[in-house]
């Protein structure tokens, strides 16, 4: 029975806290929703236009409702967010100024800078960061290499956190330490998320107070255990909400600036000047000649620097060529030796040729023998 009564009390208290917190959150969220639409997707100007459009299309009279501005100003007083209303109505301008002053905006700037003096530029950047109370969140630098592009030997990427109030002045000052080739600025409105998180935190705090009051009156171990367990969960949620709020505060109070700094030999022109065709021709030809001379100089410098590597490469290339040449000579010699007949074979061939010649001579003589016999007979007859 006691447990059921305790659970009933907790249910009633939880419902009351939830209703009160919902009213606070809804009231605050409604004011922000009408002015920002979606906090993460729209800027303040876009949300304000959406708010006026909504008010115009509905039966709600924007300019006659002084209670709205009074309530809005009360939510954004100097002491933070609170619930209530002011007895004295305020003007629309005052309300808008109060809302804009308490918005939670996360600002990020990305900048790409060229410089002909890398180390000096980095030193100047550090000095400007320290001067306004900022700090370097992360940094990566590359000091160049002989194998890198000669037009960009060093570069660095640096992420800087600076106070939000000093952001504009800091960006302007940094623009003078080098040649800014690219700059991007983005703003994210997290006001609605911040208000919702804070409302949830207040809800859990109210529940925590109720649980503490019940814990003082609890008599049984079962009730104390149940209340302690729930109190632990509530405190964990409060700490989680406070952690989220601290993250938001840090991102809002300190803007993020991302730098990419490149060292180059010639700065990129940022201002385009109109020129006559003759001036363009003259400047273009001079630039081409300069580039050719620079490339030629760099070629011979690199040739001399890399001469040992070139000699080593030629030697490594010559060794297999010589080996292949020797192998080819050996193969040719072996093949030639195998195809040439021996001396004995040559003698046999010579003897056979001589024998064939003698046989052929005998055959020739035998063919001529009858003719000679006839000639002798005729000579004998003639002599007689």
C-alpha positions in Angstrom: 0.0 0.0 0.0 2.8 2.4 0.9 4.6 1.6 -2.3 1.5 2.2 -4.3 0.8 5.5 -2.5 4.5 6.5 -3.1 4.2 5.7 -6.8 1.0 7.6 -7.0 2.6 10.7 -5.4 5.5 10.4 -7.7 3.2 10.1 -10.7 1.3 13.2 -9.7 4.5 15.2 -9.0 6.0 14.0 -12.2 2.9 15.0 -14.2 2.9 18.5 -12.6 6.6 19.0 -13.3 6.2 17.7 -16.8 3.2 20.1 -17.5 5.0 23.1 -16.0 8.2 22.3 -18.0 6.2 21.7 -21.2 4.5 25.1 -20.8 7.9 26.7 -20.4 9.4 24.8 -23.3 6.4 25.3 -25.5 6.2 29.0 -24.7 10.0 29.5 -25.4 10.0 27.2 -28.4 7.0 28.9 -29.9 8.6 32.3 -29.7 11.8 30.9 -31.3 10.0 28.7 -33.8 8.1 31.7 -35.2 11.2 33.7 -35.6 13.7 31.1 -36.8 11.6 28.3 -38.4 14.3 25.7 -37.9 17.2 27.0 -35.9 19.9 24.8 -37.6 18.7 25.5 -41.1 17.8 29.2 -41.2 19.5 32.4 -40.4 18.0 35.0 -38.1 16.9 37.1 -41.0 15.2 34.2 -42.7 13.4 33.2 -39.5 12.3 36.7 -38.9 10.7 36.9 -42.3 9.0 33.6 -41.7 7.7 34.9 -38.4 6.2 38.0 -40.0 4.7 36.0 -42.9 3.0 33.6 -40.4 1.6 36.5 -38.4 0.3 38.2 -41.5 -1.4 35.2 -42.9 -3.2 34.4 -39.6 -5.6 36.3 -37.5 -2.9 37.0 -35.0 -2.2 40.8 -34.7 1.5 41.2 -34.4 1.6 44.9 -33.6 -1.2 45.0 -31.1 0.0 42.2 -28.9 2.2 43.9 -26.3 2.1 40.8 -24.1 4.2 38.9 -26.7 7.0 41.4 -26.6 6.8 41.6 -22.8 7.0 37.8 -22.5 9.8 37.6 -25.1 11.9 40.2 -23.3 11.3 38.4 -20.0 12.7 35.2 -21.5 15.9 37.0 -22.6 16.7 39.2 -19.7 20.2 39.7 -18.6 20.0 37.0 -15.9 19.2 34.3 -18.5 16.0 32.5 -19.5 13.1 32.8 -17.1 9.3 32.4 -17.1 6.9 35.2 -16.5 5.8 38.5 -17.9 6.6 42.1 -17.5 4.0 44.5 -16.2 5.2 47.2 -18.6 4.9 46.5 -22.4 7.9 47.1 -24.5 8.2 48.0 -28.1 8.9 45.7 -31.1 12.3 47.2 -31.6 13.3 46.5 -28.0 12.0 43.0 -28.2 13.9 42.2 -31.4 17.1 43.7 -30.0 16.7 41.6 -26.9 16.1 38.4 -28.9 19.0 39.1 -31.3 21.4 39.8 -28.4 20.7 36.5 -26.8 20.8 34.2 -29.8 23.1 31.2 -29.7 25.1 31.5 -32.9 28.1 29.2 -33.8 30.4 31.0 -36.2 33.0 29.3 -38.4 35.4 31.0 -40.9 37.6 29.2 -43.4 40.6 31.2 -44.9 43.3 30.3 -47.5 46.3 32.5 -47.4 49.4 32.8 -49.7 52.7 34.1 -48.5 56.3 34.5 -49.7 57.6 34.4 -46.1 56.1 31.3 -44.4 57.8 31.5 -41.0 57.2 35.2 -40.6 53.5 34.8 -41.5 53.1 32.0 -38.9 54.7 34.1 -36.2 52.5 37.1 -37.0 49.4 34.8 -36.8 50.4 33.5 -33.4 50.9 37.0 -32.1 47.5 38.1 -33.2 45.9 35.1 -31.7 47.5 35.7 -28.3 46.7 39.4 -28.4 42.9 38.7 -28.4 42.9 35.8 -25.9 42.4 33.1 -28.5 44.2 29.8 -28.7 45.3 27.2 -31.4 43.1 24.1 -31.2 45.1 22.1 -33.8 48.0 22.6 -36.2 49.7 20.7 -39.0 52.7 22.1 -40.8 54.9 20.8 -43.6 58.4 22.4 -44.1 58.9 21.4 -47.7 60.9 18.9 -49.6 63.3 18.8 -52.6 60.8 16.5 -54.3 57.9 18.8 -53.9 56.6 21.4 -56.3 59.0 24.3 -56.5 56.1 26.8 -56.4 54.8 25.5 -53.1 57.4 24.1 -50.7 55.8 24.8 -47.3 52.2 24.9 -46.0 50.2 24.6 -42.8 46.7 24.0 -41.7 45.7 25.6 -38.4 42.4 25.6 -36.4 42.1 28.6 -34.1 39.4 29.5 -31.5 38.9 33.2 -30.8 36.3 35.1 -28.7 33.2 35.7 -30.7 33.3 39.4 -29.9 36.7 39.6 -31.5 36.0 37.6 -34.6 35.4 40.3 -37.1 38.4 42.4 -36.0 40.6 39.3 -35.9 39.7 38.3 -39.5 40.4 41.8 -40.7 43.8 41.9 -39.0 44.8 38.4 -40.3 43.9 39.4 -43.8 46.9 41.8 -43.8 49.6 39.2 -43.0 49.3 37.5 -46.4 47.4 37.2 -49.7 43.9 35.9 -48.9 42.7 33.9 -51.9 39.7 32.3 -50.3 37.4 33.1 -47.4 34.2 31.4 -46.3 32.0 32.4 -43.3 29.2 30.3 -41.9 26.8 30.8 -39.0 24.7 28.1 -37.3 21.8 29.1 -35.1 21.4 26.7 -32.2 19.1 28.9 -30.0 16.2 26.5 -30.2 18.3 23.5 -29.2 19.8 25.5 -26.4 16.4 26.5 -25.0 15.0 23.0 -25.3 18.1 21.6 -23.5 17.8 24.2 -20.7 14.1 23.5 -20.3 14.8 19.8 -19.9 17.4 20.5 -17.3 15.0 22.7 -15.3 12.4 19.9 -15.5 14.9 17.4 -14.1 15.9 19.8 -11.4 12.3 20.2 -10.3 11.9 16.5 -10.2 15.1 16.2 -8.2 13.8 18.5 -5.6 10.5 16.6 -5.3 12.4 13.3 -5.0 14.6 14.7 -2.3 11.5 15.9 -0.4 10.0 12.4 -0.7 13.2 10.8 0.3 13.3 12.7 3.6 9.8 11.3 4.4 10.4 7.8 3.2 10.3 5.2 6.0 10.8 1.7 4.4 14.0 0.5 2.7 12.0 -0.4 -0.4 10.8 3.2 -0.8 14.3 4.6 -0.1 15.9 2.3 -2.7 13.3 3.2 -5.3 13.7 6.9 -4.7 17.5 6.7 -4.6 17.6 4.8 -7.9 15.3 7.4 -9.6 17.3 10.2 -8.1 20.5 8.8 -9.6 18.9 8.7 -13.0 17.6 12.3 -12.7 21.0 13.6 -11.6 22.6 11.8 -14.5 20.2 13.5 -16.9 20.9 16.9 -15.3 24.7 16.4 -15.7 24.1 15.4 -19.3 22.0 18.5 -20.0 24.6 20.7 -18.3 27.4 19.1 -20.4 25.5 19.8 -23.6 24.9 23.4 -22.5 28.6 23.8 -21.7 29.5 22.5 -25.2 27.0 25.0 -26.8 28.4 27.9 -24.7 32.0 27.0 -25.7 31.1 26.9 -29.4 29.1 30.1 -29.2 31.6 32.1 -27.0 34.6 31.1 -29.1 34.3 31.1 -32.9 36.3 28.7 -35.0 38.7 29.9 -37.7 40.4 27.4 -40.1 43.5 28.6 -41.8 45.3 27.0 -44.8 48.7 28.9 -45.3 50.7 28.2 -48.5 54.2 29.5 -49.2 54.6 30.5 -52.9 57.2 32.3 -55.0 54.7 34.6 -56.7 51.4 35.8 -55.1 48.2 35.3 -56.9 46.7 38.6 -58.1 43.5 39.4 -56.2 42.6 42.5 -58.2 42.0 42.3 -61.9 43.1 45.4 -63.8 41.8 46.2 -67.2 44.7 46.3 -69.7 45.1 47.2 -73.4 45.9 44.4 -75.9 49.5 45.9 -76.2 50.0 45.7 -72.5 48.6 42.2 -72.3 50.9 41.1 -75.1 54.0 42.7 -73.6 53.3 41.4 -70.1 52.4 37.9 -71.4 55.6 37.7 -73.5 57.7 38.9 -70.5 56.1 36.4 -68.3 56.7 33.6 -70.8 60.4 34.5 -71.1 60.7 34.7 -67.4 59.1 31.3 -67.0 61.4 29.8 -69.6 64.5 31.2 -67.9 63.3 30.0 -64.5 62.5 26.5 -65.9 65.9 26.3 -67.6 67.7 27.4 -64.4 65.7 24.9 -62.3 66.5 22.2 -64.9 70.2 22.6 -64.8 70.2 23.0 -61.0 68.2 19.8 -60.6 70.4 18.1 -63.2 73.6 18.9 -61.2 72.0 18.0 -57.9 70.7 14.7 -59.3 73.9 13.9 -61.3 75.0 11.1 -58.9 71.6 9.5 -59.2 71.8 9.8 -63.0 75.3 8.2 -63.1 74.1 5.4 -60.8 71.1 4.9 -63.1 73.3 4.7 -66.2 75.6 2.2 -64.5 72.7 0.1 -63.5 71.4 0.2 -67.0 74.8 -0.5 -68.6 75.5 -3.6 -66.6 72.6 -5.7 -67.9 73.3 -4.4 -71.4 76.9 -5.6 -71.3 75.9 -8.9 -69.8 73.3 -9.4 -72.6 75.9 -8.5 -75.2 78.5 -11.0 -73.9 75.8 -13.7 -73.8 74.9 -13.0 -77.4 78.6 -13.2 -78.5 79.0 -16.5 -76.8 75.9 -17.9 -78.4 77.0 -16.8 -81.8 80.5 -18.2 -81.3 79.1 -21.6 -80.2 76.7 -21.8 -83.1 79.5 -20.9 -85.6 81.8 -23.5 -84.1 79.2 -26.2 -84.4 78.5 -25.5 -88.1 82.2 -25.4 -89.2 83.5 -29.0 -90.4 86.6 -30.5 -88.9 90.1 -30.9 -90.6 89.6 -34.7 -91.1 86.3 -34.1 -92.7 87.8 -31.6 -95.0 90.6 -34.0 -96.0 88.1 -36.8 -96.6 86.1 -34.4 -98.7 89.2 -33.3 -100.7 90.3 -37.0 -101.2 86.9 -37.9 -102.4 86.8 -34.9 -104.8 90.3 -35.9 -106.2 89.1 -39.5 -106.7 86.0 -38.4 -108.4 88.1 -36.1 -110.6 90.4 -39.1 -111.6 87.5 -41.3 -112.3 86.0 -38.6 -114.5 89.3 -38.2 -116.3 89.4 -42.0 -117.0 85.9 -42.0 -118.2 86.7 -39.1 -120.5 89.7 -40.9 -121.9 87.7 -44.1 -122.5 85.2 -42.1 -124.4 88.0 -40.6 -126.6 89.9 -43.9 -127.1 87.8 -45.2 -130.1 88.2 -41.9 -131.8 92.0 -42.0 -131.5 92.0 -45.6 -132.8 90.2 -44.5 -135.9 92.6 -41.6 -136.4 95.6 -43.9 -136.2 94.1 -46.3 -138.8 93.5 -43.4 -141.1 97.0 -42.2 -140.6 98.4 -45.6 -141.4 96.4 -45.8 -144.6 97.5 -42.4 -145.6 101.2 -43.3 -145.0 100.9 -46.2 -147.3 
